[in-house]
Amino acid sequence: DIQMTQSPSPLSASVGDRLTITCQASQDISDNLSWIRQIPGRAPELLIYDVSDLETGVPSRFSGGGSGTHFTLTISGLQPEDSATYYCQQYESVPFTFGPGTKVHI
Amino acid sequence: EVHLVESGGGLVPPGQSLRLSCAASGFTFDDFAMFWVRQRPGKGLEWVAGISWNSDTFGYADSVKGRFTISRDNAKNSLFLQMNSLRPDDAALYYCAKSRVGAFFDVSGKLSDWGQGTLVTVSS
């Protein structure tokens, strides 16, 4: 199985900050990576897929990058509603594993 | 608008069975692969199982293989998870999720829509 790791966690930041979360895969996953946000008490929601494509309706302050085994999620201009846990997920091969999550506190 | 509504969770003793359901609406159900993802209390997301549009192909996490069975009824726009030989570490909130695009689960793993989850508790 492909193992996903994320760093760091938890993270504290302020409104307006630029924040970068990293995700690493245990093997090459090409561009088969998404970022998912989970606000406390709510269902997860897709933010970014295929490394850098923004899901419909997601604010442009979210961006993704990377390739192969190393990936990043950047939030530019943090907003209070960005307090959440962020997960990366690989869908290169079954089982489609998630990272452990990065909790962000604004 | 896509709606996914899970049901069937509850409290069961270890070793017993439970069947979860997910009612789907707002999209053409048999155009998409479907998945189950779980979240243990206070923990992260864990991919559980996936199934292709026509039920011909499916896959499981190692932790549930041989105990859980994913299935679907396209005529009723429904997804199911039969859970047998339940263990205390199967206790979790179980989410139903839809592939963003694609009908075959093994190449359609990006999850664009999620239900609110149904809670499974395994305890004597």
Interface residues (C-beta under 8 A of the other chain):
Chain A: D1 N32 S34 I36 Q38 A43 P44 E45 L46 Y49 D50 E55 T85 Y87 Q89 Q90 Y91 V94 P95 F96 T97 F98 G99 P100 G101
Chain B: F35 V37 G44 L45 E46 W47 G50 G59 Y60 A61 D62 Y95 R100 F105 D106 S108 G109 K110 L111 S112 D113 W114 G115 Q116 G117
